[in-house]
Amino acid sequence: MSTEMPKAFDPKAIEAGWYARWEADRLFVADPSSDKPKFSMAFPPPNITGELHMGHALQTAVYDLIARYKRMTGNEVLFLPGYDHAAIATQNVIEKQLAREGLTKEQLGRERFAERVEAWYEQVGATIINQLRLLGASMDWSRLRFTMDSRYVRSVMTAFVAFYERGWI
């Protein structure tokens, strides 16, 4: 065993191992049956228009600080992760890709365009989740939400119908 101290700290060698351990120990998974006071916070979902930027990193750090503080002060914390389909913004990204290929969304057709958006969502969504993990975000990944998930869409529709029936909208 070497006792020589490295000349520089290599965070990548350390951080990935610790984060994997935290996830394996389920430190970020909220237990709804806990007797602790409950605290929940939804992460404002980034759009799937590309990679995260410095503003997202700052926002993640602030929200994560709050979640960790609440855990350390005895709360059962649900820090809910998600990402947003950003319909118009995502459509613009896909249309620009198509333009570089000499195509339009009309030429592609509705079904193939939707498939293209779905493929983009899977690629970019995975990148965003990986970036949030690299930032050390203490989110409950077992409850990850996407604004176009069928369960999520149903709950939003149910809420809007109820609001309409009550005359709120």
N, CA, C and O of each residue as an XYZ file, in Angstrom:
676
protein
N       0.839     -1.184      0.000
C       0.000      0.000      0.000
C       0.880      1.241      0.000
O       1.773      1.396      0.833
N       0.608      2.110     -0.944
C       1.380      3.345     -1.051
C       0.872      4.376     -0.046
O      -0.333      4.537      0.147
N       1.797      5.056      0.576
C       1.428      6.123      1.519
C       1.715      7.492      0.935
O       1.575      8.512      1.610
N       2.118      7.502     -0.330
C       2.436      8.774     -0.975
C       1.155      9.549     -1.282
O       0.188      9.006     -1.816
N       1.178     10.801     -0.938
C       0.026     11.681     -1.155
C       0.053     12.191     -2.597
O       1.093     12.655     -3.064
N      -1.083     12.110     -3.315
C      -1.099     12.646     -4.680
C      -0.848     14.156     -4.671
O      -1.187     14.849     -3.713
N      -0.246     14.649     -5.759
C       0.059     16.080     -5.849
C      -1.196     16.920     -6.015
O      -1.231     18.079     -5.600
N      -2.228     16.341     -6.618
C      -3.483     17.083     -6.828
C      -4.662     16.163     -6.519
O      -4.600     14.953     -6.734
N      -5.711     16.753     -6.023
C      -6.936     16.012     -5.718
C      -7.669     15.707     -7.018
O      -7.836     16.591     -7.859
N      -8.106     14.467     -7.187
C      -8.860     14.062     -8.371
C     -10.304     13.791     -7.953
O     -10.629     12.682     -7.530
N     -11.181     14.809     -8.068
C     -12.553     14.630     -7.589
C     -13.314     13.522     -8.310
O     -14.141     12.848     -7.696
N     -13.050     13.321     -9.601
C     -13.783     12.291    -10.341
C     -13.565     10.910     -9.738
O     -14.478     10.084     -9.709
N     -12.361     10.668     -9.261
C     -12.047      9.356     -8.690
C     -12.791      9.120     -7.382
O     -13.045      7.972     -7.018
N     -13.136     10.162     -6.685
C     -13.781     10.050     -5.377
C     -15.297     10.201     -5.466
O     -16.038      9.395     -4.903
N     -15.757     11.234     -6.175
C     -17.179     11.593     -6.170
C     -18.086     10.496     -6.706
O     -19.139     10.228     -6.129
N     -17.689      9.860     -7.801
C     -18.543      8.822     -8.392
C     -18.767      7.676     -7.407
O     -19.875      7.151     -7.301
N     -17.719      7.292     -6.694
C     -17.842      6.211     -5.719
C     -18.761      6.562     -4.565
O     -19.572      5.740     -4.136
N     -18.636      7.776     -4.065
C     -19.499      8.197     -2.969
C     -20.950      8.294     -3.417
O     -21.848      7.854     -2.700
N     -21.190      8.863     -4.592
C     -22.572      9.002     -5.061
C     -23.209      7.627     -5.254
O     -24.365      7.412     -4.889
N     -22.447      6.702     -5.829
C     -22.961      5.337     -6.015
C     -23.304      4.708     -4.663
O     -24.310      4.011     -4.534
N     -22.468      4.958     -3.664
C     -22.745      4.410     -2.327
C     -24.007      5.029     -1.739
O     -24.837      4.318     -1.172
N     -24.162      6.342     -1.869
C     -25.358      7.019     -1.351
C     -26.617      6.444     -1.992
O     -27.620      6.212     -1.317
N     -26.550      6.211     -3.331
C     -27.714      5.642     -4.019
C     -27.967      4.207     -3.563
O     -29.112      3.821     -3.331
N     -26.911      3.425     -3.435
C     -27.062      2.033     -2.992
C     -27.664      1.968     -1.587
O     -28.441      1.064     -1.280
N     -27.307      2.919     -0.750
C     -27.850      2.983      0.614
C     -29.221      3.659      0.664
O     -29.805      3.807      1.737
N     -29.727      4.063     -0.487
C     -31.053      4.685     -0.640
C     -31.224      5.928      0.251
O     -32.291      6.165      0.818
N     -30.157      6.699      0.353
C     -30.183      7.882      1.213
C     -31.107      8.980      0.697
O     -31.540      9.839      1.464
N     -31.410      8.956     -0.602
C     -32.240     10.012     -1.182
C     -33.689      9.584     -1.387
O     -34.505     10.378     -1.856
N     -34.021      8.342     -1.042
C     -35.367      7.812     -1.266
C     -36.249      8.161     -0.071
O     -35.960      7.790      1.067
N     -37.319      8.875     -0.353
C     -38.245      9.286      0.706
C     -39.128      8.112      1.126
O     -39.585      7.332      0.291
N     -39.355      8.004      2.421
C     -40.207      6.953      2.980
C     -41.518      7.586      3.441
O     -41.547      8.247      4.479
N     -42.608      7.394      2.684
C     -43.876      8.028      3.060
C     -44.445      7.526      4.387
O     -45.284      8.196      4.990
N     -43.998      6.353      4.850
C     -44.520      5.832      6.118
C     -43.704      6.304      7.328
O     -44.003      5.935      8.463
N     -42.694      7.104      7.085
C     -41.850      7.610      8.170
C     -42.653      8.497      9.125
O     -43.579      9.196      8.715
N     -42.279      8.452     10.399
C     -42.911      9.310     11.408
C     -42.299     10.709     11.442
O     -42.793     11.590     12.145
N     -41.234     10.906     10.689
C     -40.578     12.216     10.665
C     -41.484     13.250     10.001
O     -42.357     12.892      9.210
N     -41.283     14.532     10.317
C     -42.019     15.574      9.584
C     -41.680     15.473      8.094
O     -40.537     15.206      7.723
N     -42.682     15.687      7.257
C     -42.498     15.544      5.811
C     -42.120     16.886      5.179
O     -42.629     17.941      5.559
N     -41.220     16.813      4.212
C     -40.852     17.978      3.408
C     -40.686     17.491      1.981
O     -39.920     16.563      1.720
N     -41.400     18.112      1.062
C     -41.241     17.727     -0.340
C     -40.975     18.963     -1.177
O     -41.444     20.063     -0.884
N     -40.208     18.740     -2.225
C     -39.817     19.826     -3.103
C     -39.602     19.244     -4.496
O     -38.836     18.296     -4.673
N     -40.281     19.819     -5.474
C     -40.092     19.397     -6.859
C     -39.005     20.261     -7.481
O     -39.010     21.484     -7.343
N     -38.089     19.616     -8.156
C     -37.032     20.334     -8.863
C     -37.643     20.968    -10.105
O     -38.253     20.259    -10.905
N     -37.500     22.282    -10.296
C     -38.043     22.888    -11.522
C     -37.428     22.186    -12.729
O     -36.218     22.259    -12.941
N     -38.251     21.513    -13.515
C     -37.691     20.618    -14.531
C     -37.009     21.354    -15.679
O     -37.597     22.246    -16.291
N     -35.762     20.972    -15.968
C     -35.102     21.556    -17.131
C     -35.742     21.048    -18.421
O     -36.253     19.929    -18.474
N     -35.708     21.876    -19.446
C     -36.218     21.484    -20.759
C     -35.257     20.492    -21.407
O     -34.062     20.489    -21.110
N     -35.778     19.663    -22.282
C     -34.932     18.685    -22.976
C     -34.426     19.254    -24.297
O     -34.418     18.566    -25.318
N     -34.008     20.505    -24.269
C     -33.517     21.150    -25.487
C     -32.018     20.972    -25.665
O     -31.483     21.353    -26.707
N     -31.334     20.416    -24.703
C     -29.889     20.203    -24.794
C     -29.318     19.930    -23.422
O     -30.039     19.546    -22.501
N     -28.027     20.129    -23.289
C     -27.361     19.887    -22.018
C     -27.649     21.010    -21.030
O     -28.057     22.109    -21.408
N     -27.427     20.708    -19.765
C     -27.605     21.716    -18.727
C     -26.514     22.777    -18.847
O     -25.439     22.520    -19.390
N     -26.807     23.976    -18.331
C     -25.837     25.072    -18.352
C     -25.561     25.523    -16.921
O     -26.082     24.936    -15.972
N     -24.756     26.550    -16.764
C     -24.345     27.007    -15.429
C     -25.535     27.442    -14.575
O     -25.516     27.259    -13.357
N     -26.557     28.009    -15.187
C     -27.751     28.392    -14.438
C     -28.421     27.187    -13.803
O     -28.889     27.252    -12.667
N     -28.465     26.073    -14.553
C     -29.015     24.837    -13.991
C     -28.151     24.346    -12.830
O     -28.672     23.873    -11.819
N     -26.825     24.459    -12.979
C     -25.923     24.013    -11.911
C     -26.159     24.827    -10.639
O     -26.202     24.270     -9.542
N     -26.310     26.138    -10.787
C     -26.575     26.991     -9.627
C     -27.906     26.613     -8.982
O     -27.994     26.449     -7.766
N     -28.932     26.478     -9.808
C     -30.261     26.114     -9.305
C     -30.213     24.771     -8.585
O     -30.802     24.618     -7.515
N     -29.518     23.805     -9.164
C     -29.405     22.481     -8.550
C     -28.723     22.579     -7.189
O     -29.165     21.962     -6.219
N     -27.648     23.359     -7.123
C     -26.917     23.504     -5.857
C     -27.803     24.111     -4.772
O     -27.784     23.656     -3.628
N     -28.576     25.135     -5.124
C     -29.438     25.798     -4.140
C     -30.530     24.842     -3.652
O     -30.742     24.706     -2.447
N     -31.215     24.187     -4.576
C     -32.281     23.256     -4.190
C     -31.713     22.078     -3.391
O     -32.317     21.637     -2.414
N     -30.556     21.578     -3.811
C     -29.951     20.457     -3.110
C     -29.549     20.854     -1.691
O     -29.682     20.059     -0.761
N     -29.063     22.071     -1.527
C     -28.710     22.575     -0.197
C     -29.932     22.552      0.717
O     -29.843     22.137      1.873
N     -31.065     22.996      0.197
C     -32.305     23.001      0.992
C     -32.705     21.572      1.367
O     -33.041     21.300      2.520
N     -32.667     20.657      0.388
C     -33.050     19.260      0.654
C     -32.138     18.635      1.705
O     -32.615     17.966      2.622
N     -30.847     18.846      1.578
C     -29.904     18.260      2.539
C     -30.063     18.880      3.925
O     -29.984     18.179      4.933
N     -30.286     20.182      3.975
C     -30.510     20.850      5.259
C     -31.740     20.256      5.952
O     -31.709     19.962      7.147
N     -32.819     20.084      5.189
C     -34.045     19.526      5.768
C     -33.808     18.102      6.277
O     -34.320     17.732      7.334
N     -33.037     17.302      5.535
C     -32.720     15.946      6.010
C     -31.922     16.010      7.312
O     -32.199     15.275      8.260
N     -30.933     16.895      7.342
C     -30.072     16.986      8.532
C     -30.817     17.514      9.753
O     -30.379     17.302     10.884
N     -31.938     18.202      9.535
C     -32.712     18.720     10.667
C     -33.900     17.825     11.001
O     -34.839     18.251     11.674
N     -33.851     16.562     10.520
C     -34.807     15.562     10.971
C     -36.050     15.358     10.131
O     -36.985     14.695     10.582
N     -36.094     15.899      8.934
C     -37.268     15.740      8.071
C     -37.114     14.550      7.135
O     -36.003     14.176      6.761
N     -38.244     13.963      6.765
C     -38.295     12.970      5.690
C     -38.471     13.788      4.415
O     -39.490     14.456      4.241
N     -37.486     13.737      3.525
C     -37.450     14.652      2.382
C     -37.692     13.916      1.072
O     -37.036     12.920      0.767
N     -38.641     14.423      0.314
C     -38.828     14.002     -1.071
C     -38.347     15.150     -1.948
O     -38.991     16.195     -2.034
N     -37.214     14.939     -2.592
C     -36.672     15.905     -3.555
C     -36.933     15.281     -4.918
O     -36.183     14.421     -5.379
N     -38.003     15.727     -5.550
C     -38.540     15.091     -6.752
C     -37.862     15.606     -8.020
O     -37.941     16.797     -8.324
N     -37.195     14.715     -8.764
C     -36.567     15.128    -10.016
C     -37.519     14.993    -11.202
O     -38.481     14.225    -11.166
N     -37.234     15.742    -12.229
C     -38.010     15.638    -13.450
C     -37.407     16.480    -14.543
O     -36.445     17.216    -14.327
N     -37.984     16.365    -15.720
C     -37.593     17.227    -16.824
C     -38.798     17.448    -17.711
O     -39.742     16.658    -17.726
N     -38.741     18.546    -18.451
C     -39.892     19.054    -19.184
C     -39.712     18.853    -20.685
O     -38.610     18.987    -21.217
N     -40.819     18.528    -21.358
C     -40.760     18.319    -22.805
C     -40.564     19.615    -23.579
O     -40.089     19.580    -24.714
N     -40.914     20.753    -22.998
C     -40.719     22.071    -23.626
C     -41.140     22.031    -25.091
O     -40.325     22.255    -25.986
N     -42.384     21.752    -25.321
C     -42.910     21.447    -26.653
C     -42.370     22.341    -27.764
O     -41.779     21.838    -28.720
N     -42.558     23.633    -27.662
C     -42.150     24.522    -28.754
C     -40.634     24.565    -28.877
O     -40.100     24.504    -29.984
N     -39.933     24.671    -27.745
C     -38.474     24.734    -27.788
C     -37.883     23.438    -28.350
O     -36.949     23.478    -29.151
N     -38.422     22.302    -27.935
C     -37.937     21.017    -28.442
C     -38.260     20.874    -29.924
O     -37.439     20.384    -30.699
N     -39.454     21.302    -30.315
C     -39.826     21.264    -31.730
C     -38.837     22.079    -32.556
O     -38.434     21.653    -33.638
N     -38.443     23.250    -32.052
C     -37.474     24.085    -32.770
C     -36.137     23.379    -32.934
O     -35.519     23.465    -33.995
N     -35.682     22.681    -31.892
C     -34.421     21.940    -31.968
C     -34.510     20.876    -33.055
O     -33.601     20.747    -33.876
N     -35.594     20.120    -33.063
C     -35.759     19.042    -34.048
C     -35.889     19.618    -35.457
O     -35.325     19.071    -36.404
N     -36.627     20.717    -35.600
C     -36.771     21.337    -36.923
C     -35.426     21.826    -37.455
O     -35.173     21.735    -38.656
N     -34.563     22.340    -36.587
C     -33.219     22.772    -37.016
C     -32.387     21.571    -37.452
O     -31.643     21.652    -38.429
N     -32.512     20.454    -36.728
C     -31.809     19.233    -37.132
C     -32.278     18.794    -38.519
O     -31.471     18.446    -39.381
N     -33.592     18.816    -38.714
C     -34.156     18.414    -40.005
C     -33.689     19.338    -41.118
O     -33.374     18.881    -42.216
N     -33.643     20.642    -40.837
C     -33.205     21.616    -41.844
C     -31.776     21.318    -42.291
O     -31.459     21.438    -43.475
N     -30.910     20.929    -41.349
C     -29.529     20.575    -41.711
C     -29.494     19.341    -42.611
O     -28.543     19.136    -43.364
N     -30.544     18.524    -42.523
C     -30.653     17.328    -43.364
C     -31.440     17.607    -44.642
O     -31.659     16.707    -45.453
N     -31.863     18.864    -44.817
C     -32.637     19.238    -45.996
C     -34.088     18.791    -45.937
O     -34.718     18.600    -46.977
N     -34.626     18.621    -44.737
C     -36.004     18.163    -44.559
C     -36.813     19.167    -43.746
O     -36.262     20.029    -43.061
N     -38.130     19.035    -43.839
C     -39.041     19.797    -42.984
C     -39.886     18.798    -42.197
O     -39.934     17.613    -42.525
N     -40.548     19.293    -41.159
C     -41.408     18.392    -40.375
C     -42.579     17.905    -41.223
O     -43.060     16.787    -41.039
N     -43.031     18.737    -42.144
C     -44.138     18.332    -43.025
C     -43.707     17.185    -43.929
O     -44.475     16.249    -44.153
N     -42.485     17.252    -44.450
C     -41.983     16.173    -45.295
C     -41.824     14.877    -44.497
O     -42.062     13.782    -45.007
N     -41.422     15.025    -43.257
C     -41.208     13.859    -42.409
C     -42.534     13.209    -42.021
O     -42.625     11.984    -41.929
N     -43.548     14.018    -41.798
C     -44.850     13.502    -41.376
C     -44.967     13.473    -39.864
O     -43.971     13.396    -39.145
N     -46.211     13.536    -39.397
C     -46.480     13.637    -37.950
C     -45.890     12.478    -37.154
O     -45.230     12.696    -36.138
N     -46.125     11.246    -37.610
C     -45.682     10.080    -36.849
C     -44.160      9.993    -36.776
O     -43.607      9.757    -35.702
N     -43.485     10.180    -37.897
C     -42.018     10.106    -37.892
C     -41.410     11.279    -37.134
O     -40.358     11.138    -36.512
N     -42.074     12.452    -37.183
C     -41.597     13.600    -36.411
C     -41.700     13.293    -34.918
O     -40.777     13.581    -34.155
N     -42.823     12.707    -34.505
C     -43.014     12.339    -33.094
C     -41.968     11.309    -32.660
O     -41.466     11.372    -31.538
N     -41.640     10.366    -33.540
C     -40.602      9.377    -33.236
C     -39.248     10.054    -33.057
O     -38.461      9.674    -32.190
N     -38.992     11.047    -33.879
C     -37.731     11.795    -33.796
C     -37.642     12.549    -32.463
O     -36.592     12.574    -31.820
N     -38.750     13.154    -32.064
C     -38.791     13.864    -30.778
C     -38.573     12.870    -29.640
O     -37.837     13.162    -28.697
N     -39.205     11.705    -29.719
C     -39.052     10.671    -28.687
C     -37.592     10.225    -28.574
O     -37.075     10.069    -27.468
N     -36.933     10.021    -29.708
C     -35.519      9.621    -29.691
C     -34.657     10.720    -29.069
O     -33.727     10.438    -28.313
N     -34.975     11.971    -29.396
C     -34.252     13.114    -28.822
C     -34.459     13.159    -27.307
O     -33.516     13.365    -26.543
N     -35.697     12.963    -26.896
C     -36.036     12.962    -25.463
C     -35.232     11.903    -24.721
O     -34.697     12.169    -23.645
N     -35.144     10.705    -25.291
C     -34.414      9.625    -24.624
C     -32.931      9.944    -24.517
O     -32.309      9.698    -23.484
N     -32.368     10.494    -25.587
C     -30.942     10.829    -25.595
C     -30.642     11.973    -24.629
O     -29.777     11.846    -23.762
N     -31.346     13.075    -24.776
C     -31.062     14.268    -23.977
C     -31.522     14.078    -22.532
O     -30.857     14.540    -21.605
N     -32.649     13.403    -22.336
C     -33.119     13.143    -20.979
C     -32.088     12.369    -20.180
O     -31.837     12.687    -19.017
N     -31.487     11.355    -20.791
C     -30.455     10.567    -20.110
C     -29.236     11.427    -19.793
O     -28.628     11.279    -18.733
N     -28.880     12.319    -20.703
C     -27.745     13.220    -20.475
C     -28.021     14.143    -19.295
O     -27.156     14.344    -18.442
N     -29.226     14.701    -19.247
C     -29.598     15.617    -18.160
C     -29.558     14.896    -16.813
O     -29.032     15.433    -15.838
N     -30.106     13.697    -16.755
C     -30.112     12.935    -15.503
C     -28.677     12.645    -15.069
O     -28.345     12.778    -13.891
N     -27.829     12.252    -16.013
C     -26.429     11.988    -15.690
C     -25.744     13.255    -15.176
O     -24.970     13.194    -14.221
N     -26.023     14.400    -15.801
C     -25.421     15.654    -15.351
C     -25.872     16.011    -13.933
O     -25.063     16.463    -13.122
N     -27.138     15.814    -13.635
C     -27.632     16.104    -12.286
C     -26.970     15.189    -11.258
O     -26.655     15.618    -10.148
N     -26.764     13.939    -11.629
C     -26.072     13.011    -10.720
C     -24.618     13.440    -10.520
O     -24.096     13.382     -9.406
N     -23.964     13.871    -11.610
C     -22.579     14.335    -11.494
C     -22.472     15.564    -10.599
O     -21.447     15.777     -9.951
N     -23.529     16.371    -10.562
C     -23.556     17.527     -9.667
C     -23.775     17.109     -8.210
O     -23.619     17.921     -7.298
N     -24.137     15.840     -7.995
C     -24.349     15.336     -6.639
C     -25.747     15.567     -6.110
O     -25.970     15.479     -4.902
N     -26.697     15.860     -6.987
C     -28.066     16.165     -6.564
C     -28.675     15.001     -5.791
O     -28.681     13.864     -6.263
N     -29.186     15.296     -4.600
C     -29.726     14.252     -3.710
C     -31.214     14.027     -3.965
O     -32.029     14.085     -3.044
N     -31.555     13.770     -5.218
C     -32.950     13.591     -5.632
C     -33.370     12.129     -5.502
O     -32.539     11.224     -5.561
N     -34.672     11.916     -5.323
C     -35.236     10.572     -5.235
C     -35.489     10.076     -6.661
O     -36.574     10.264     -7.210
N     -34.473      9.441     -7.251
C     -34.540      9.020     -8.655
C     -35.595      7.947     -8.895
O     -35.986      7.723    -10.041
N     -36.061      7.285     -7.854
C     -37.110      6.276     -8.033
C     -38.438      6.935     -8.416
O     -39.368      6.255     -8.850
N     -38.523      8.248     -8.256
C     -39.760      8.976     -8.568
C     -39.581      9.960     -9.729
O     -40.365     10.899     -9.866
N     -38.571      9.755    -10.554
C     -38.291     10.630    -11.692
C     -39.538     10.831    -12.552
O     -40.240      9.869    -12.866
N     -39.814     12.074    -12.931
C     -40.983     12.397    -13.754
C     -40.575     13.171    -15.005
O     -39.649     13.982    -14.997
N     -41.305     12.883    -16.076
C     -41.185     13.616    -17.336
C     -42.572     14.155    -17.638
O     -43.563     13.447    -17.456
N     -42.656     15.386    -18.095
C     -43.970     16.017    -18.262
C     -44.872     15.313    -19.277
O     -46.064     15.615    -19.342
N     -44.344     14.398    -20.057
C     -45.185     13.663    -21.007
C     -45.432     12.213    -20.583
O     -46.009     11.443    -21.350
N     -45.006     11.829    -19.376
C     -45.323     10.493    -18.859
C     -46.840     10.355    -18.777
O     -47.527     11.281    -18.345
N     -47.361      9.206    -19.188
C     -48.820      9.035    -19.246
C     -49.478      9.240    -17.877
O     -50.545      9.848    -17.794
N     -48.860      8.743    -16.814
C     -49.429      8.913    -15.471
C     -49.482     10.388    -15.077
O     -50.461     10.854    -14.494
N     -48.438     11.094    -15.399
C     -48.370     12.525    -15.087
C     -49.423     13.291    -15.892
O     -50.129     14.140    -15.348
N     -49.523     12.988    -17.188
C     -50.499     13.667    -18.050
C     -51.917     13.424    -17.537
O     -52.724     14.353    -17.497
N     -52.233     12.174    -17.141
C     -53.559     11.862    -16.597
C     -53.854     12.677    -15.345
O     -54.961     13.192    -15.185
N     -52.867     12.797    -14.455
C     -53.104     13.543    -13.214
C     -53.322     15.025    -13.497
O     -54.143     15.664    -12.838
N     -52.606     15.574    -14.457
C     -52.796     16.982    -14.828
C     -54.180     17.176    -15.435
O     -54.872     18.140    -15.108
N     -54.586     16.266    -16.318
C     -55.914     16.369    -16.938
C     -57.014     16.262    -15.880
O     -57.991     17.010    -15.920
N     -56.855     15.339    -14.942
C     -57.836     15.185    -13.862
C     -57.946     16.469    -13.055
O     -59.047     16.911    -12.726
N     -56.805     17.067    -12.738
C     -56.812     18.320    -11.969
C     -57.491     19.437    -12.753
O     -58.295     20.182    -12.192
N     -57.182     19.563    -14.040
C     -57.784     20.632    -14.837
C     -59.293     20.452    -14.975
O     -60.036     21.433    -14.928
N     -59.753     19.219    -15.145
C     -61.196     18.967    -15.224
C     -61.855     19.365    -13.905
O     -62.904     20.009    -13.901
N     -61.238     18.979    -12.786
C     -61.790     19.337    -11.472
C     -61.816     20.855    -11.296
O     -62.794     21.399    -10.784
N     -60.765     21.534    -11.709
C     -60.719     23.001    -11.609
C     -61.816     23.628    -12.468
O     -62.465     24.590    -12.057
N     -62.016     23.071    -13.668
C     -63.045     23.590    -14.575
C     -64.436     23.397    -13.962
O     -65.265     24.307    -13.968
N     -64.672     22.192    -13.433
C     -65.984     21.896    -12.837
C     -66.273     22.775    -11.625
O     -67.437     23.050    -11.330
N     -65.250     23.215    -10.930
C     -65.428     24.113     -9.781
C     -65.506     25.579    -10.202
O     -65.719     26.460     -9.369
N     -65.332     25.833    -11.494
C     -65.393     27.203    -11.989
C     -64.116     28.002    -11.771
O     -64.126     29.229    -11.872
N     -63.032     27.324    -11.477
C     -61.769     28.015    -11.212
C     -61.053     28.415    -12.501
O     -60.221     29.323    -12.502
N     -61.383     27.729    -13.597
C     -60.789     28.097    -14.891
C     -61.858     28.089    -15.963
O     -61.569     28.370    -17.126
